Each structure stands twice: as C-alpha cells, then as structure tokens.
Amino acid sequence: MAAAPRFDELALKYVLADKDETDQHQAIAEQAAQVIEESTNKRITVGQWVASVYRWMQSSGEDDLISRARALDFLAATLQILSRRDDTLNADQVKLLVTFFCSLFENDHKAGVTASAKALRHLIVTKHFQPSLGNDIIQGICKLGDDFKLQVPATRLEIYRLFWSLLEMPAVVSDLEHQHGNTGAFILDLLNLCRNERDPENLMMWFAILKSFLQDFNPSADVTSEIFKAFSAYFPISLRPSATPSTVTTDDLKVALRSCFSAHRRVAGLSIPFLVDKLDKVDQTVAVKVDILLTLDACLVKYDHPQQSVIPHADQIWGSLKYEVRNGEIQDIIKATLKVLCSLTKRLDGGNLQSFTDNAWRDLKEDISDSKYTAQAGRLLVAIVGATSQSFALLLPRALEHVKKTIKHNTSVLHKRHLIALMSSVVKLRLHLVSDQGLDRSQLEDRGLLLDDLFGDSLFHDLYLPFWEEHSASSSPIEYIGILRETMQGLGALVGQQSSGRTIRRLCSDSTCEKIFSLLAQPVIISPLKGPKYFDLVEEQVPEDLLDAGEEALRDAVPLYPPSFQYLLLQYLASIKDAYNLQTPAYDLGLQIRSVSGTLCALIHSGTLDPDTCWLNEAALVNTFLQGLQWMLSERADPKFLVVFIDAIHVTLKRTLKQASIWDASPKLTKESFCDLVRAFEARGVPQVDLNRPGRVEAFDCGEAGSKRPRRAYYLFIVRQLYRRFTTLTSALANPNEPSNEPTVVALSEDLDGSNVDLISRQDILLNQLGQFAASVVRSLSEDEQRALDLDSEAFSLFHSWNSDSGQKSKRLQAVSPANKFRTAPLSLGIIQGLWPGAIDTELHLSALNNLASVLVTDPMPCSEAARAAMDALLCVLSNKFDVKKNSAMMVQRLQTQQPLIVKTHDLISNHQVPGNADSKLRMFRSVLHYLAGDVARPLADVGQNPLLIFILGIAATDIMTGRQLAQNLGLVVAPRECLSDLNHAIRRKLCLGWFYHRNVVSYLDRCFPAPGVEEREAVNRAVGVFSILRHLDYNIYACDAARVVRIGIRSLSTFKVGVETESLLVVLLHVLEKDPSELREHLAALIQGVTAVYEMARNVADAAQFDPNAALNQGAPKYRSKASRISARDRDPIATRMYALRFFQKLMESEYDAHLLVPHRRGLLRPLATACGDSVREIRRTALKARQAWEGLG
C-alpha cells in the first residue's frame, strides 16, 4: 500500500515537468522502473503503477488532453526502461498491459495514440510477449479507422514503427500466417487504414511494410493485387516543397517504392505490364521515364524463377523498349533502356534465349540496313550480345556477316561510319568479355561461345584493312574523318583479342599486329612528321579529330601488345630523319616533332601497365630522344631542333615525377653506386651523346635493372652526358702564366660556341632548357645523395670533374665559367637551384657568391643579356641558400659579401658621380636587387643585419638621374620567382614578406608626400618604389596601412608615368577594392576621375605608338616606326594599364557600394568605356564590354 502514493507522486512530477526536460523525464521513469523491479509482488505493483495515471484518464478539455498524453508517456517511458531487462514482467502482466494500451486506440484516439504505440513497441520485445498478441495489437490499432489519418505525422510514424517491429519478429509473422492463411485479413485492414499516407518519412516505413507483406507472407492473388494497388498508386513518386524540412529525399522515396515493385515474383504479372504501359505513354518526362526504366530493371534483376516471372513478358518488354532507343534522343533514357535489355537477356537461357534473340534480330537486321536507324540498332545489338557469352554466340555470327555485306555494298558516308562504329563496339565488347574474371574458360572453349575464329587475322584482312585503305587516301573527302576515327577504335581493340579457352593465346599474328600499328601510327606519328597529308586539306597535315582518335587508340592498344612501343619508336625516328631531309620552309618540323614526342610520352603511362613495364617503355622513349638528338647533332641541325628533344626528355621526367608510386625502387645513390650503374648503362647500350655512341633503344629488359627502376641514376646520367656534350674543358682565360694545355675552364663545345651569330639566341634557349631539365633531376635527389655525389662542385665543373683530379677541381672550378661571355651560366643555375642548402660546401658557396656578385656589378658588362638573366637568378639562389643561422662565422662572411655591393651601389647612385650609361647602371642595380631577393626570403631577427637592404631602400629614390627607374625595380626584392620556390628547396621563413614590409616599407610611407625635408621628386620616387613592392604582397600584410596607401595612390594617379608605374598602382588599388572596399568609399570621386585620366593617357600612348607612315617617307629623318619615339620601349602600348583600369571600373560595380555613390559618375564613364570596346586587344574589349554593361544597368 505504501508504493501507491509514490507512483502517483512520480506520475505527477512527470506530467508537470517541462516537455524539454528529457533528463528529468528519464530520471522519473527510472525511479518508477526501479520500484517495479524491486517489488516482491509485481502484480500489485504494476497495477498501482498503471492506476497512477487514472486521475488524468477521466478528464476532458484541450489542457487535460495534453496532461493525459504526458501521463501515458510516463507509462511508456517506464516500459522502455523495463524492456532492457526483459524478464521483469510475466506473460499475464504483458498481456494485460497490451490489452490496456490497445483499448486506448479505440477509446482515447486524441491523447493516447502516441504513448500507446511507444508502450506497445517496448512491450513486444520483452521476454514473455506472446506472438499471438501481435494480431491483437494490429486489430486494436485498426480500430482507429478514419481517425488514423487525422493523427499528426509523428504519431502515425510511431504506429508504422510498431507495425515494422512486429513484422521483424519471425514468431509474430508465423502466427499471423497461421491465423489468417493466404486470405491476409489483417493485411487488408492495414491497407484500408494507411491508404492515404502522404508524409515522406511515414511513406518510407509504409513502403518497407508493404515489401514485407510480399516477401514474408503468402497472400492470395486478390490480396497481392490489393497490395500492388496500394504502392503502385504512388508511382511515379516525387517530393513536394514543404515548409517542414524533411531528411527524406526524392531519391530515397524512389528507391523505397522501387523495392516494392521488385519485392517478389508474385507481383511480376502486375508490375511489368504496369511499368511497360507507363513507359508507352507519350506525356512522360525524362525523369519519369528514367525512373520507370530503373524500376523495371530492378524487377528483372531481383525476381527469382525467371521462367515464371520474366520470360512471359520478354517479348512485351522488347516490343516496347526497342523504340526508346530506335526513336530516342535523350541519352539518359537510352542508357537506362539498354541496361534493362541487358538485364533481361541475362535472365534468359536455352530455348527462351534463342527465341528472344531470333525475335530481336528480325527487327535489328532491318534497322542495320537502314542508315537512319543503324546507330540505334547497333546500340541495341551490343546491349544484347554483351549480356552473356550465350547471347554473344547466338546472335553475333549473323550480325557480323550482315554488317560485312552491308559495308561492302554501301556508298553512304554516314551509313559506313555507323557500321564500322558498330563493328568496333563489338570488338571492344569481346575484349571485355574475354577479360571477365568470372567466366568459366573451360565452358567457353568447349562450346565456342566467344567465336575465336571470327576475331583474328581474318577480320582484319577481310574487313578492316581494305576498309582503311579505301578511306585513308590523300584524295579522300574530309567526311571520311569520322569513318577513320571509328576504325581506329576497332583496330586498337583487335590487337588485344585473346582466345577464350584454357590456354590463352593472341588471336592476331605478330605480322597482323605490326600492320595494325603501322596503320595507327600513320595519322599520329608518320603523317604529322613527313606526310602525306590526310584528305584534301590546305593547312593541317592531320585533322585534329583524327589525331586525337589515333592517340586514344594507341593508348588502349599499346598495353595490349607490348612489343608495339618499340615499333612506334622506330617509326618515330625514321620519320624524323625523312622529314628533316625533305622539310620545306613553310613547314614547322620542330613543332611537329614536339607534338609527336608528347604523344609518345603520354603512351608510356597507360593505366593498365604495371610499374616495371612503364619504366622499360620510359627508358626506351628517352633513349629514342637521345638518338634523335645525336642524329640532329651529326647533321649540324639548327638548335631549335635540339631543344625539342631536350624538352621531350624533360616532359617525360615531369610526367613520371607526378606518379610517385612508380618513381624509383633503387637504393639510395652514392658516388660508388652511381658509377656502378653508369657502367651498367654503358654496357647495356644506353645512348651516349657525349661520346657519339647511338646505343640501343631497348637498352633495358625485365631483369634486375627493370625491377629496380633506377630512374634517379638514369636521368642524372643523361644530364651528365648532355652537359659534357655541349661543354668542354679549355685553358684558363684569366691567368696567362698557367700552362695553356691545363684544363681549368669550362667553355661551350663547338656545337654551341657562337661561331654563327644568327644562332646564338636559339643556342641560349637550348642552354636554358637543359639547365631546367637538370634542375628537375637534381631536386629529385635527397640531400644525402646530392652531398655524396658532390653536385655542388659539378655546378661549376659541369660534370667534367669526373675526369680530373679533385685538386684541380677545387682550385679552379669554383665559379661560373667566364668563357663564351658566361653563356654556361644557365647550366650552373640548373644544378645549384635544385640543391638542398646543406648539400653546398661553404667554401665553394662563398667563393661562387663573391665571384658572381663581382662580375654582375662590373662595367662594361662582361656577359650577354641571356647569360646575365641566368646569373641574376643564380645570384639570388646562392644568396638564399647561404644559411647563416647554422654558423655564426657565415654571418660575418655574408656582411663581407655585402660591403663591395654597398660601395658599388653608392657609386652608382651618388649624385656627385658623372652619370654613365643609364641602361648599364640599371642592370647592375637590378643584380643587387636579385641578391637581396634571395637574402630577404630568409629574414633575420635584427633589421640591422642587412645593411645593403637598408642602404638600397634609403637612397635609391634620391638619385637625380635614375632614381625613378631604380624605384620602379624595387619590386624585384619580393616578386615571386620559381628559383625561390619550396620545390627548389629554398630557405623561406613564414611571414617573411610581412617581416620585410613592416621593417622596411612602412617607415617610408610618410615620405611619399612632399614635406619639409622631402622634395617632390623624392616623394614621387618613393611612391613608385612603394607600389612596385606592394603589388607583390598579400593585402593582409598592409591592410592596417590601407588608408595611407589609398591616399598615396590617389596622389600618384596624377604623378606616375603611364606604363609600369601606373600598372603597379592599379594592381594595388584592385587588391584594396577586392579585399576591403570600405577603404575606398570616401575617395570614389577622386579615384574614378584619376583612373579615367590614366586610362585615357594609356590609350593616347598606345595610339601614338602605332606605325607612322609619314616617317617612312621622310628619307632625311632617322629611321623609326613610332610617333612616340621618346617613350621608353617598356612603356610603349601599356596594355596592362588599360586592362587594370577597365577592371577597376568593372569591380566597382561588383563591390558592396550603394548605387547612390556610383550614379553621379555614370555619365562620365560611359564614353571612355564605349571607346574601350573598340580596343585592338581582345581581352581589353571583353573587359570593357562587361564594365559598360554594368554601368549602363546602374539605376
């Protein structure tokens, strides 16, 4: 008796608790459950527990309904806890509770439904729940009748979950089956109860329940029909927009409904005709048709006993679906249809399959003969014969013979194209079928299902070869491109055809395979290099479409016939030699060699090749390039041809580096291991350009060298021989007292010695490209490998030290060679920029850096312009990799290096010096900035540790004669450059640019305005220098000073020269506009006026730079082509300034400014924007048009 008040108290607390206090509800329910569990007389205790909610069961009104629902939820929550200990309640107590909660569906359908459903769901999992009670629960719920649809979706969802929980219990399912038999009375009751469901989440549960009815019960035909009507009424299903978000998507509903159609073969007779009838309706959308086809496919795949479920409907399905392909245009529908037909064919066998293929062939044969339907019939044919090997064997012989005859007696280009495309699809299909790992090869061989005798040499000689010869003649019409493209796809698959039996053999003979590759090589390799032209074309040697198709065919075919790659390489070399001897001035052979080389490079990394084969093909390709290079050298060819082969080797390397998994399996390199590998390379016949040994293309095999893939050593060996080929050791040039026969200086070999002045520029391009190739090789090595191979010293000996003693090397070869006006500098740069800082000897590093700095500030300039560019980059790299933090003594040496540069710069900038050649002065100043660029990338903690930087920034803008030009170049210090990238192991500190700005630029912002102690000239020069630097910095670095930068920019719009100065200014203003438009809001009028003036000046300069015909008629005047002869060549036709000005106007309209701020400037801008739409530069016209349209649309 003492427990009753306690349950009343707990129930009251539960009802009064806030509905969101789930933890409090849980605690109260646990207390009630604990009392029941600890009770010695559970029958009385359970009765008291249930009776604790009676006070709310007798009440009425809306508020009382809420309280009654919470009281009943108290019981459900208690049962949820008790269900975890499923032996607490005995069978009688469970039955009484089931009866109680079921009564609420009839007597309390407003407040008790949700709680009752929850309570029952917890009761049915208890240990003593009787399966027969499942029927009672269902009958109790069905008493809701029409009140069920009046329940809120959440309540209905609880009921669906209860149904689903019951159907998941085998014992309950068995009892329902026993009680109702195949009449399925309870199923009909549930169908009547739930027929109007529309909520997405509830539908997901309802579809699962309907699926269970079909799979787990054995309903009669009438009941099955009613179940089918229940779910088919929703088809096709979609999700309407709703204010209440749902986690269920339309696709979820489609899949759930589709599972009902495919649930069991007993609905096949209803589902398949229903879906086919839906498909035949003409008003269906694409999405609906695809849904129908996917549902039909699911039925065909999942129904068991196809004799009963699928075969009776096969002809009906074919009769309907063939038109979806025959007359269809939507690819999604066609693909889904073909998938259905493939699934249908897979479910047929024996006589049924024979009958189906006969029926299909009667339709397909007629369509294949009709050019209007050939392509569609081909797709249908491939879908059917590709389904199984049996269908392949039954239908393909007839189809193959018919296609051959139709091709021979046809003259229509389009019809031929579709027919050969069909043949190629069949050949590729068979290749796929043979490679299918799931096939029983013994069965295939015994029954001859894949028709080995039809897919070998006979198919090539009877069909493909005569067809190719007929359509590839140079006099053929251009329409034949499509025919040959489809033919090449079939040829590529034909070489890979294998027998289908236990013993695998290639169906095509080696001679046939070689002939096929000779045909494929014709448009891809031979014709691009030497002709003949394909078709009646004036400009193109090979149409691009045909070239792309040939490349694709070769990519597929080479892995299928490995010896083919060697054949292609031989064709490549032979074609180059023939083409070189026959080249005409109008034919760019170098470009064609580059293009074909790229194609061959793409072939070596086919996704179907294993890493070892990739390596062997790669080595063979590079050996071929070396042979081609050596042949060109023997012919004393123009350097532009030599560059092509070096670039091809480089491209091959870079492609391989992207595939790290196949890169290199060899051990770490040392000097000894490298020398051993070099001897192995030489023994195997790798070409050696430096020794004029052509070697062999196939220098490697699948043995040890192939499995190790020694790429690092191989490419370093190539770099070494190329360096040795194009350079040579010669006597010292600087010290005449040394014996002349002592090799102390590296000079260019006779191939590139500059004896022909007209070729020097192209020779310099070759040296630069060779250096970049070397950089890629060197940086792929680890720091330990670089150090072990002494690559730092090889940067100056250029690999000639291998034949000289180390004493000579260390004494004489510690700087860039001065021979040939320092033209070997790109080769030294290539090695140095790829080295790790720790791999460079300190003594050599310091010597090379000091020597290079001294040479670059020497006047007159001792080197060519091309060499100077490489030397500037080398100076930047050496300056950057001088890691002073690891050695305090290096800091002292660094400062000693800077002192001569400070002195020289002071002499250049000093106002008291007689000005020399301005260009020479500027070049030397730029070299100093390159040094600082490398130094600044690894900033030091103390700004005073860089006196050269302080000096440059302090007085560069004060030079009277060239201060402005010097300021224009200050951006070189922070400009991004490849040689300082992480890829080249540069020493870069995080936030180094921010450090540079705050330590070295901020202090000069105030000096960009005239003031006491700041002249107008200095203020302008300071502003030029500031914007030259800021254009290369991220906006976040100078965001805190943006207001000052904008004010400087507004003033500079009227003081800067049009060209590089205005370009830098506009770039910075664009950065501010894109990142923080509010900084410009107060200055829009001045900015728009100033930028407009800059654009108009730039346009005037461009107009003045046009050719002046009057000047050509003036015989006495100096020869010039421009009216603006006084304008610097760097600032002539300032395209970038015009582009950035127009982009600024465009970005103004894309910013967050209110319209009233921009409208006053609209009229003044439309005229210059209209003028800009007629600019001679296409990109400027495009930008101007966008900006004009935006401003015209401004209200």
LINPE-V238853 format. One record per helix or strand. SS is the DSSP state (alpha for helix, beta for strand). FROM is the first residue (numbers start at 1). LEN is the number of residues. If there is no record, write none. Layout:
BEGIN
ss = <SS & SS>
from = <FROM & FROM>
len = <LEN & LEN>
END
This chain:
BEGIN
ss = <alpha & alpha & alpha & alpha & alpha & alpha & alpha & alpha & alpha & alpha & alpha & alpha & alpha & alpha & alpha & alpha & alpha & alpha & alpha & alpha & alpha & alpha & alpha & alpha & alpha & alpha & alpha & alpha & beta & beta & alpha & alpha & alpha & alpha & alpha & alpha & alpha & alpha & beta & alpha & beta & alpha & alpha & beta & beta & alpha & alpha & alpha & alpha & alpha & alpha & alpha & alpha & alpha & alpha & alpha & alpha & alpha & alpha & alpha & alpha & alpha & alpha & alpha & alpha & alpha & beta & beta & alpha & alpha & alpha & alpha & beta & alpha & beta & alpha & alpha & alpha & alpha>
from = <2 & 22 & 42 & 54 & 62 & 91 & 113 & 133 & 145 & 153 & 170 & 185 & 200 & 221 & 250 & 265 & 286 & 306 & 311 & 331 & 350 & 374 & 389 & 413 & 441 & 452 & 457 & 480 & 498 & 506 & 510 & 544 & 564 & 589 & 611 & 639 & 660 & 671 & 688 & 689 & 693 & 704 & 711 & 727 & 745 & 757 & 783 & 791 & 801 & 806 & 819 & 825 & 837 & 842 & 865 & 884 & 888 & 918 & 943 & 947 & 963 & 970 & 978 & 982 & 992 & 1002 & 1011 & 1014 & 1016 & 1035 & 1060 & 1077 & 1107 & 1109 & 1122 & 1129 & 1135 & 1155 & 1178>
len = <15 & 17 & 10 & 4 & 21 & 17 & 11 & 10 & 6 & 15 & 14 & 10 & 17 & 12 & 12 & 16 & 17 & 4 & 16 & 16 & 19 & 12 & 20 & 23 & 7 & 3 & 15 & 15 & 1 & 1 & 21 & 15 & 19 & 15 & 24 & 19 & 3 & 14 & 1 & 3 & 1 & 5 & 16 & 4 & 4 & 23 & 6 & 7 & 3 & 7 & 4 & 8 & 3 & 15 & 16 & 3 & 22 & 19 & 3 & 12 & 6 & 4 & 3 & 3 & 9 & 7 & 1 & 1 & 15 & 18 & 16 & 28 & 1 & 5 & 1 & 3 & 16 & 18 & 15>
END
